[in-house]
Structure formats: structure tokens, C-alpha cells
């Protein structure tokens, strides 16, 4: 078979590569910005329930009110940075730390004695086995932004082109 048989496919993938460099991470940025900002607004308008939680070190050394404020402001500011594509890697890293702390303090099963019991927490439910599926999805979605940045269609990309 000749190379010309693959040419239309190669052309299509080449176009997708160019498009991907500009906007592949945009859907992740929009999705994560919405999800985290919404959580921040819930804290902004809600009551502090962090006093009932056991935070991992070093956050267990901080008062519940300070943890509440830190969480709320990270969930309000970092999503705006993701939306703009400004400081995307730093915003992603900050949201990843926040998510890991949330998994440890809120979403991880309190008691489990086997991997089968731990696996029950990989759900989106409130049945007492934990509930770490959604935060894990957020971590996986944040990883490409941490590793690859926002892409060309961002303020990060614009600043990089100006330098």
C-alpha cells in the first residue's frame, strides 16, 4: 500500500494537532473552573462545617475557620485563573492540593479493612463508604493542565508569545 493512501488521514490528524495546540485544554479549564468556583460560592454563602472534620497534617494545625477561608478563596480565585488561562500550572497545583486534602478529610472512607471495602468509596453517593470518585476525576482532569499548561488559547500562551 502506498503512502498516498494515508495522506487524507495524516492531513486530518495534522489539522487536529494544530487545533489541539490552541484549544485542547480549554474544555478542561472551563469544566474545572465551573466545578471549583461553584464549590467556592457554596462556601461563600454557606455555614462553616469544617469544625467537624479531621484534616491531614499540616492543615490539622490550623483553626477550622482559617481552613474554611483558605478553601473558599482557593476555590474562587484559582478557577478564575483557569478560566483566563493565567498561571494555569500554579492554579492547577493549588487545586490539586485542595482536592487531596478534601479527599483525606471528607471523601475517603472512615473505616475500611480490605481493598473491596475501599473500592466501595469509588462512587458518587452518600452511603457511608466514602465518596472519592468525583474528586479523583478532578485530580485526573487537573493533571494535563499541571503538566502541559493552558495551551495557546490562554493568557499564559499570549504572554509566552510576547516574550
C-alpha positions as CSV (number, residue, x, y, z in Angstrom):
1,X,0.0,0.0,0.0
2,X,1.4,3.4,-0.9
3,X,1.9,6.4,1.5
4,X,-0.7,8.3,-0.5
5,X,-3.5,6.1,1.0
6,X,-2.7,7.6,4.4
7,X,-2.4,11.2,3.2
8,X,-6.0,12.3,3.9
9,X,-5.8,10.8,7.4
10,X,-2.4,12.3,8.0
11,X,-3.8,15.7,6.9
12,X,-6.8,15.4,9.2
13,X,-4.6,14.5,12.2
14,X,-2.2,17.3,11.3
15,X,-5.1,19.8,11.5
16,X,-6.2,18.3,14.8
17,X,-2.7,18.7,16.1
18,X,-2.7,22.4,15.2
19,X,-6.2,22.8,16.7
20,X,-5.2,20.9,19.8
21,X,-2.2,23.1,20.4
22,X,-4.6,26.1,20.6
23,X,-7.5,24.7,22.5
24,X,-7.2,21.1,23.7
25,X,-7.1,22.1,27.3
26,X,-9.8,24.7,27.1
27,X,-12.7,22.3,27.8
28,X,-10.8,21.0,30.9
29,X,-10.2,24.6,32.0
30,X,-13.9,25.5,31.6
31,X,-15.2,22.4,33.3
32,X,-12.8,22.6,36.3
33,X,-13.3,26.4,36.6
34,X,-17.1,25.9,36.8
35,X,-16.9,23.0,39.3
36,X,-14.4,24.6,41.7
37,X,-16.0,28.1,41.5
38,X,-19.4,26.6,42.3
39,X,-17.9,24.9,45.4
40,X,-16.3,28.3,46.4
41,X,-19.6,30.0,46.1
42,X,-21.3,27.4,48.3
43,X,-18.7,28.2,51.0
44,X,-19.1,31.9,50.4
45,X,-22.9,31.7,51.1
46,X,-22.8,28.7,53.4
47,X,-22.0,27.9,57.0
48,X,-18.6,26.6,58.1
49,X,-18.8,22.9,58.7
50,X,-15.1,22.3,58.8
51,X,-15.1,22.1,62.6
52,X,-16.5,18.6,62.3
53,X,-13.6,17.3,60.1
54,X,-10.2,15.8,60.8
55,X,-7.8,17.4,58.4
56,X,-4.4,15.9,57.4
57,X,-1.2,17.4,58.5
58,X,-0.3,20.4,58.3
59,X,-3.9,21.6,57.9
60,X,-4.9,19.9,61.2
61,X,-2.8,22.6,62.9
62,X,-4.9,25.4,61.5
63,X,-8.3,26.5,63.0
64,X,-11.4,25.4,61.1
65,X,-12.3,29.0,60.2
66,X,-8.9,29.5,58.6
67,X,-9.2,26.2,56.6
68,X,-12.6,27.3,55.5
69,X,-11.3,30.7,54.3
70,X,-8.3,29.1,52.6
71,X,-10.5,26.6,50.8
72,X,-13.1,29.2,49.8
73,X,-10.6,31.6,48.4
74,X,-8.7,28.9,46.5
75,X,-12.0,27.7,45.0
76,X,-12.9,31.3,44.0
77,X,-9.5,32.6,42.7
78,X,-7.9,29.5,41.1
79,X,-10.9,28.8,38.9
80,X,-10.8,32.4,37.6
81,X,-7.2,31.8,36.7
82,X,-8.1,28.6,34.9
83,X,-10.8,30.4,33.0
84,X,-8.3,33.0,31.8
85,X,-5.5,30.6,31.4
86,X,-3.3,32.7,33.6
87,X,-0.9,31.0,36.0
88,X,-2.6,27.7,34.9
89,X,0.0,25.4,36.3
90,X,0.1,27.1,39.7
91,X,-3.7,27.2,39.8
92,X,-3.9,23.5,38.9
93,X,-1.3,22.6,41.6
94,X,-3.2,24.6,44.2
95,X,-6.5,22.9,43.3
96,X,-4.8,19.5,43.3
97,X,-3.6,20.1,46.9
98,X,-7.0,21.3,47.9
99,X,-8.6,18.2,46.3
100,X,-6.2,15.8,48.0
101,X,-6.9,17.4,51.4
102,X,-10.7,17.2,50.6
103,X,-10.3,13.5,49.8
104,X,-8.4,12.9,53.0
105,X,-10.8,14.9,55.2
106,X,-14.2,14.4,53.6
107,X,-14.3,11.8,50.9
108,X,-12.1,8.9,52.0
109,X,-13.9,6.1,53.8
110,X,-13.6,6.4,57.5
111,X,-13.2,2.7,58.1
112,X,-12.1,0.0,55.6
113,X,-10.4,-3.2,56.1
114,X,-10.0,-4.5,52.6
115,X,-9.5,-3.2,49.1
116,X,-13.0,-4.4,48.3
117,X,-14.4,-2.1,51.0
118,X,-12.2,0.7,49.9
119,X,-13.4,0.3,46.3
120,X,-17.0,0.9,47.6
121,X,-15.9,4.5,48.1
122,X,-15.2,4.9,44.4
123,X,-18.7,6.3,43.9
124,X,-20.7,9.4,43.9
125,X,-23.0,8.7,46.7
126,X,-23.6,9.3,50.4
127,X,-23.9,5.7,51.7
128,X,-21.1,5.8,54.3
129,X,-18.4,4.1,52.3
130,X,-16.6,7.3,51.2
131,X,-17.2,9.2,48.1
132,X,-13.9,9.9,46.3
133,X,-14.8,9.2,42.7
134,X,-15.6,12.8,41.7
135,X,-12.5,14.4,43.5
136,X,-10.4,11.7,41.8
137,X,-11.9,12.7,38.4
138,X,-10.9,16.3,39.2
139,X,-7.3,15.3,40.0
140,X,-7.1,13.4,36.7
141,X,-8.5,16.4,34.8
142,X,-6.1,18.8,36.5
143,X,-3.1,16.7,35.7
144,X,-2.8,17.7,32.0
145,X,-3.1,21.4,33.0
146,X,-0.4,21.0,35.5
147,X,1.9,19.2,33.1
148,X,1.1,21.0,29.9
149,X,-0.2,24.3,30.9
150,X,-3.3,26.1,29.4
151,X,-2.3,25.9,25.7
152,X,-2.1,28.7,23.2
153,X,-5.7,29.9,23.7
154,X,-4.9,31.5,27.1
155,X,-3.3,34.5,28.7
156,X,-0.3,32.2,29.5
157,X,0.0,31.4,25.8
158,X,-0.3,35.1,24.9
159,X,2.3,36.1,27.4
160,X,4.6,33.3,26.2
161,X,4.3,34.6,22.6
162,X,5.0,38.2,23.6
163,X,8.3,37.2,25.4
